[in-house]
Amino acid sequence: MNRSMIATTAVLAFGCPLVFAQDAVSYGLKHLTVMAEDARVRVLRFAPNPGDRTPIHSHPSYVVYVVKGGRVKYTLPDGTTTISELKTGQVLLKPPVTHSDEAIDAVETIIVELKP
């Protein structure tokens, strides 16, 4: 394998985590359910209790509506973590992301994924 092929493989494997990340719904988690889906969007209800975790997964561009606020810890593939304070009634416009999450508080959100 020449250097060009190795570099291309490395970029695809490590620079594009969205290609390889799991769909969160496929984990069969009780705190994540599909409410509706068609060819353009998927609507999810995310309602974890404290300590509930979602393993590494990806979202395309998406919209979050916070039904019940609280704190959620997010971890990116590089290990970076952030704790987000979600506010009841808040609407967030989010770019594509690969992450895992852990609920610190009981929260409830509606996630609308915009399919490419």
C-alpha positions as CSV (number, residue, x, y, z in Angstrom):
1,M,0.0,0.0,0.0
2,N,1.5,3.3,-1.0
3,R,1.6,6.5,1.2
4,S,-1.3,8.1,-0.7
5,M,-3.5,5.1,-0.1
6,I,-2.5,5.0,3.6
7,A,-3.2,8.7,4.0
8,T,-6.6,8.4,2.3
9,T,-7.5,5.5,4.5
10,A,-6.5,7.4,7.6
11,V,-8.6,10.4,6.6
12,L,-11.7,8.2,5.9
13,A,-11.3,6.2,9.1
14,F,-10.5,9.0,11.5
15,G,-11.6,12.2,9.9
16,C,-15.1,11.1,9.0
17,P,-16.6,9.6,12.2
18,L,-20.2,10.1,10.9
19,V,-19.6,7.4,8.3
20,F,-18.8,4.8,10.9
21,A,-20.9,5.7,13.9
22,Q,-23.8,3.6,15.0
23,D,-27.4,4.7,14.7
24,A,-28.6,5.3,18.3
25,V,-32.0,3.7,17.6
26,S,-30.3,0.4,16.8
27,Y,-29.2,0.0,20.4
28,G,-32.8,-0.5,21.5
29,L,-32.6,1.9,24.4
30,K,-35.8,2.5,26.5
31,H,-35.1,6.2,26.7
32,L,-34.9,6.8,22.9
33,T,-37.9,6.1,20.6
34,V,-38.9,6.9,17.0
35,M,-42.1,8.9,16.9
36,A,-42.3,9.4,13.1
37,E,-40.1,8.9,10.1
38,D,-40.2,9.5,6.3
39,A,-37.7,10.0,3.6
40,R,-36.7,13.5,4.8
41,V,-36.9,13.5,8.6
42,R,-36.9,11.3,11.6
43,V,-38.5,12.4,14.9
44,L,-37.1,11.0,18.1
45,R,-38.2,11.2,21.7
46,F,-35.1,11.3,24.0
47,A,-36.3,10.9,27.7
48,P,-33.5,9.5,29.9
49,N,-33.4,9.2,33.6
50,P,-30.2,10.2,35.5
51,G,-27.4,7.8,34.6
52,D,-29.0,6.6,31.4
53,R,-26.4,6.4,28.6
54,T,-26.4,6.3,24.9
55,P,-23.3,4.8,23.3
56,I,-21.4,6.5,20.5
57,H,-23.8,7.4,17.7
58,S,-24.3,10.0,14.9
59,H,-26.9,12.5,14.0
60,P,-27.2,14.4,10.7
61,S,-28.2,18.1,11.0
62,Y,-31.0,18.2,13.6
63,V,-33.3,20.3,15.7
64,V,-33.9,19.8,19.4
65,Y,-37.0,20.9,21.3
66,V,-36.5,20.7,25.1
67,V,-39.8,19.5,26.7
68,K,-38.2,19.1,30.2
69,G,-34.9,20.7,30.9
70,G,-31.9,19.3,32.8
71,R,-28.2,18.5,32.4
72,V,-26.7,16.0,29.9
73,K,-23.0,15.1,29.5
74,Y,-21.8,14.7,25.9
75,T,-18.6,13.0,24.9
76,L,-17.0,13.4,21.5
77,P,-15.0,10.6,19.8
78,D,-11.7,12.4,20.8
79,G,-12.8,12.1,24.5
80,T,-13.7,15.7,24.9
81,T,-16.7,16.1,27.3
82,T,-19.2,18.9,27.9
83,I,-22.1,19.2,30.2
84,S,-25.1,21.0,28.6
85,E,-27.8,22.7,30.6
86,L,-31.0,22.2,28.6
87,K,-33.7,24.7,29.3
88,T,-37.4,23.8,29.1
89,G,-38.9,25.3,25.9
90,Q,-35.5,25.8,24.3
91,V,-35.0,25.1,20.6
92,L,-31.6,24.2,19.3
93,L,-30.4,24.0,15.7
94,K,-27.5,21.5,15.6
95,P,-25.0,20.5,12.9
96,P,-24.1,16.9,12.2
97,V,-22.4,15.3,15.2
98,T,-21.0,12.0,16.5
99,H,-21.1,11.6,20.3
100,S,-22.2,9.6,23.3
101,D,-24.3,11.0,26.1
102,E,-25.2,10.4,29.7
103,A,-28.2,12.0,31.5
104,I,-27.2,13.8,34.7
105,D,-30.8,14.8,35.3
106,A,-34.1,13.4,34.0
107,V,-34.7,15.3,30.7
108,E,-37.1,15.0,27.8
109,T,-36.4,16.3,24.3
110,I,-37.9,15.9,20.8
111,I,-35.2,15.5,18.2
112,V,-35.9,16.1,14.5
113,E,-33.1,14.7,12.3
114,L,-32.9,16.2,8.8
115,K,-31.9,13.4,6.4
116,P,-29.4,14.3,3.7
